[in-house]
């Protein structure tokens, strides 16, 4: 009787886990199903839950839209620029917070968390006015700098845990052998930060790739709009092209999914290490 209870408990937990996973995966399944369905089956009532006839017509129309490739280029530039700057500045800031004692250190850490809690919607108008004063509206540079401001606090907070988990004795030994402090960090600490850098880069990439509101407000030229703004073009005054919209959403999500698949092991290891060491 006693041994049967843990077995039933595990079965119940597994069943709840499968149910939760199915609920979370259903929107993705419906997006893919709609992307591959002909238009006649998309508007069918009641909708079928299983695939019928499949077509690539929606993907062809999405790729052939005039703004698709320029939007891909803009999203790639914004995503890469945000990730590179966030990792560069965030790593140095995290190292300073974790390794050095200075006046206002605790205040700085609390400020980092408070900035992360600020609502994005409430800052749209001040951000737009600030970028307008320096001539960075309708500019990918302005969008990258704006995304950097909202991504950097979490980057510093996460990387701080990884830096604190690296034994300082390793860097001290390298300094005894003739390295400078920066050289010791570059040769010893930075390689050990690889899992944390991968996990942080994935977070920064997802934030920059999927963001819509700021990109919609700051970018007015069609050749500079990102993929998240480009998806709105499937909604017109005549209605919504659900097939093209779902095909475009699938193409938009594909690069991030591929990147996650390639680095998933390092991401899992990095998050686990950060949770233990922090």
Buried (B, 14 or more C-beta within 10 A) or exposed (E): EEEEEEEEEEEEEEEEEEEEEEEEEEEEEEBBBBBBBBBEBBEEEEEEEEEEEEBEBBBEBBBEBEBBEBBBBBBBBBBEBBBBBBBEBBBBBBBBBBBEEEEEEEEBBEEBEEBBEEEEEEBBEEBBEBBEEEEBBBBBEBBBBBBBEBBBBBBBBBBBBBBBBBEEEBBBEBBEEEBEBEBBBEBBBBEBBEBBBBBBBBBBBBBBBBBEEBBBBBBEEEEBBBBBBBBEBBEEEEEEBBBBBBBBBBBBBEBBEEBEEEBEEBBEBBBEBBEEEE
